[in-house]
């Protein structure tokens, strides 16, 4: 290193240098074999995810309906056993709140199912048409799937301390 070198200068790259990470555009037979084997499973899991998302949302709707009907149905059952004035409203409120959260979970679970299904469908389309654009779209859906799962995981981890604090407060208040 000479005395004239600037230690704080940004690193310079040679524009004409070959990038070893640049794709070569070559897809091997082994890659195609694995893509062909993965495509039906990805589509199957995507369809199964759609069914689960729909069933979860339907279950949430059932909870909401039960919450609205709770004042009439549960009032007779609970009044005989617990004879408290606020029990029916509490059951209805909890049922409504759970219904909203369950529907939200169903809506959230729709997106990974969509990305998974599209990933498998685009791979299948690539294998049938040999169009590189389809393979690019397949991997775009794969990226979107993992990005979505990462964001949901970060949100989940952020809410965990809040849920622990709320649970501790609820436990302490039930004791007192």
Secondary structure, DSSP 8 states (H G I E B T S, - for coil): --TT--TTS-----TTS--TTS------HHHHHHHHHHHHHHHHHHHHHHHHHHHHHHHHHHHHHHHHHHHHHHHHHHHHHH--SSHHHHHHHHHHHHHHHHHHHHHHHHHHHHHHHHHHHHHHHHHHH--HHHHHHHHHHHHHHHHHHHHHHHHHHHHHHHHHHHHHHHHHHHH-
